[in-house]
């Protein structure tokens, strides 16, 4: 049982949906609760039912009080053929604020020599510092996050505060790169 949404268990909205995924077909139910210990599996048939589409299971309109610093406990129960009921608990947090880029620069900012002698390959490193963990992209042509194709290492897998990526160019000149980052709450 894997939490798909909200990704990383962090939602920017006080009213949100939860999506889980199972690796094989299963009937799944849930308990949204502030109770840290989930109910016994014998109560499976009395729990709230997910809306199922294949291996994906959806619950809608769950809520956290706006401004809450407390986590939301979400207990998923899935009954698998020949296995029985499996319980997986998740903590979901509210974070309504986008991350901020604290600094962004190229190092070195002036490239005086080719990366390899006798070639037209010039290299620099784009560095980005953010206010909280997240994922960054870059592009030489677009400032739109969704259209950026350059990814900093670990994008969508390893959230970072400090990001760095090597960039190569083939001619001496002035270059401009756009950088944008999203937080674990998917805001950018």
C-alpha positions, 0 to 999 in steps of 0.5 A, a space after each residue: 500500500 503506497 501513498 500517491 497523493 498528497 505526495 510526500 504526505 504534505 498538502 497545501 490545502 486544508 480540504 484534500 483528497 487521498 489516493 493510495 495504490 496497491 500492487 495487486 487488486 484489493 478492496 480498500 477502506 480507510 479511517 481518517 482519524 486523529 487517533 494514532 492507533 488504528 482500529 482492529 482489522 476485525 472492523 474492516 467491513 464497517 470502515 469508510 470505502 475508497 472509490 476504486 479504479 484498478 489499483 488506485 483507491 481514492 478518498 475525497 474531501 478530507 480536512 485539516 483545520 487551516 493553520 494546523 501544525 498537527 498531522 492528520 492520521 490516515 489509516 488504510 486497510 486493504 483486503 488482499 486475496 489469500 493474504 487478508 487485511 493489511 493496514 498501512 498508516 500515513 501522517 499527512 501535514 498541511 503546508 500552504 506556503 510555497 518554497 522560496 528561492 533564497 539564492 541562484 547563481 552559476 559557479 564559475 559565473 565567467 568561464 574563461 577556458 574550455 572544460 577540456 583543452 582543445 574542445 569547444 565545451 565550456 562548463 559551469 554549475 548552476 546552484 540554487 538554495 531554497 527556503 525548504 526542501 523541494 525539487 528544482 528545474 532549469 531551462 535556457 528558454 522558458 520560465 514556466 516550471 511545467 515547460 522546463 526540461 532540465 532537472 536538478 539531480 534527485 528531481 521528484 525523488 530526493 527533496 533538497 534545500 541545496 541543488 547543483 547541476 552541471 551545464 555545458 555550452 559550446 560557444 563563448 558568450 553570455 547565457 541566461 538560465 531560468 530556474 524554478 522550484 516546487 516544494 513537497 506540497 507541489 506549490 511553486 
